[in-house]
Amino acid sequence: MRQNIRIENRKALHDYTVVETIEAGIELKGCEVKSIRQGSVSMRDSYATFENKQLFLHNMHIAPYQGGFEKVDPMRKRKLLLHQNELLRWQKKVEEKGLTIVPLSVYTNNKGIIKINLALVRGKRLFDKRRDIKEREVKRHIERQKRLRGAK
């Protein structure tokens, strides 16, 4: 039976406003796949850039697999696998509007293949973050009140 792995990048949702998302493949070595299946991934401060019409992911830390023979740099840049038309469309948006590409999550699909969910994002300002925190607190308060009234 396959395990579904899902590792989230919560900091990205806090620091950025998501404009658009896309699912992409990622080029990995065998020991990196095993390490991801163990959940040894950190996407904090990771981002993607275009180089020669290809998309590469930077600063994603995949811990070395214990018991592996192959020594791989845990912070190496990794190629992201997308269709050419998707790459061109996102490259135009990044160049025109000054957006950034960050990973939101790494997960396995139904077939056990590791995929990465990328987002085209715009940086949040401090007042946007405060507004989001306030909205979250209001939602929690409303849900708490609903539960208390339902228990009576």
C-alpha positions in Angstrom: 0.0 0.0 0.0 1.4 3.4 -1.0 1.7 6.2 1.5 0.5 9.7 0.4 3.1 12.2 1.4 2.2 15.9 1.6 4.6 18.5 2.9 3.4 22.1 3.0 5.2 25.5 2.8 3.1 27.5 5.3 5.5 30.4 5.3 4.7 31.1 1.6 1.0 31.5 2.3 1.8 33.9 5.1 4.3 36.0 3.1 2.7 36.0 -0.3 -0.6 36.5 -2.1 -1.2 33.6 -4.5 -2.1 34.6 -8.0 -2.1 31.3 -9.8 -1.0 27.7 -9.1 0.3 24.8 -11.2 1.4 21.2 -10.6 4.9 20.3 -11.8 7.2 17.3 -11.8 10.7 17.6 -10.3 13.9 16.0 -11.4 15.4 14.1 -8.4 18.0 11.6 -7.6 17.1 8.2 -6.0 18.3 9.1 -2.5 16.4 12.3 -2.7 13.2 10.4 -3.5 13.7 8.2 -0.4 14.4 11.2 1.8 11.2 13.0 0.6 9.2 9.9 1.3 10.5 10.1 4.9 9.3 13.7 5.0 12.8 15.2 5.3 12.1 18.3 3.2 12.2 22.0 4.0 10.9 24.5 1.5 11.4 27.6 3.6 12.8 30.5 1.5 12.8 28.4 -1.7 11.9 29.9 -5.0 12.1 29.1 -8.7 13.9 31.0 -11.5 14.1 30.7 -15.3 17.4 29.8 -16.9 17.7 29.2 -20.6 13.9 28.7 -21.0 13.9 26.1 -18.2 12.6 26.5 -14.6 14.8 25.6 -11.7 14.0 25.4 -8.0 16.5 26.9 -5.5 17.0 26.6 -1.8 14.8 23.5 -1.2 16.6 21.5 1.4 16.2 17.7 1.1 18.1 16.0 3.9 20.6 13.3 2.9 19.1 9.8 3.0 20.5 7.7 5.9 22.1 4.6 4.5 22.4 6.0 1.0 25.7 5.6 -0.9 25.3 8.6 -3.2 26.4 12.0 -1.8 24.2 14.8 -3.1 24.2 18.4 -2.1 21.0 19.0 -0.1 20.6 22.5 -1.4 21.3 21.9 -5.1 19.1 23.5 -7.7 16.6 21.1 -9.2 14.9 21.2 -12.6 11.2 21.5 -12.7 9.3 19.6 -15.4 6.5 21.6 -17.1 5.1 21.7 -20.7 6.9 24.3 -22.8 3.7 26.5 -23.3 3.2 26.6 -19.5 6.8 27.7 -19.0 6.5 30.5 -21.6 3.2 31.7 -20.2 4.6 31.9 -16.6 7.9 33.4 -17.8 6.0 36.3 -19.4 4.0 36.9 -16.3 7.1 36.9 -14.1 8.9 39.4 -16.4 5.9 41.7 -17.0 4.3 41.9 -13.6 7.3 41.3 -11.3 5.8 38.2 -9.7 7.7 35.3 -8.1 7.4 31.6 -8.3 7.5 29.7 -4.9 6.6 26.1 -4.0 3.5 25.5 -1.9 3.7 21.8 -1.3 5.5 18.6 -2.3 3.3 15.5 -2.5 2.9 12.1 -4.1 0.1 11.5 -6.6 -2.0 8.4 -6.9 0.7 6.6 -8.8 3.4 7.3 -6.2 5.1 10.0 -8.3 6.5 13.0 -6.5 5.0 16.3 -7.6 5.4 19.9 -6.5 2.6 22.5 -6.4 4.0 25.8 -7.6 2.4 29.2 -7.1 2.8 32.5 -9.0 2.8 35.0 -6.1 3.0 38.7 -5.2 4.6 39.8 -1.9 2.2 40.8 0.9 2.7 44.1 2.7 2.5 44.4 6.5 -1.1 45.7 6.5 -2.2 42.8 4.3 -0.7 40.3 6.8 -2.5 42.1 9.7 -5.8 42.0 7.8 -5.4 38.2 7.1 -4.7 37.6 10.8 -7.7 39.6 11.8 -10.0 37.7 9.4 -8.7 34.4 10.7 -9.4 35.4 14.3 -12.9 36.5 13.4 -13.6 33.1 11.6 -12.3 31.2 14.7 -14.5 33.3 17.0 -17.6 32.6 14.8 -16.9 28.9 14.7 -16.4 28.8 18.5 -19.7 30.5 19.0 -21.5 28.0 16.7 -20.0 25.1 18.6 -21.0 26.6 22.0 -24.6 27.2 20.8 -24.8 23.7 19.3 -23.7 22.1 22.6 -26.6 23.6 24.6 
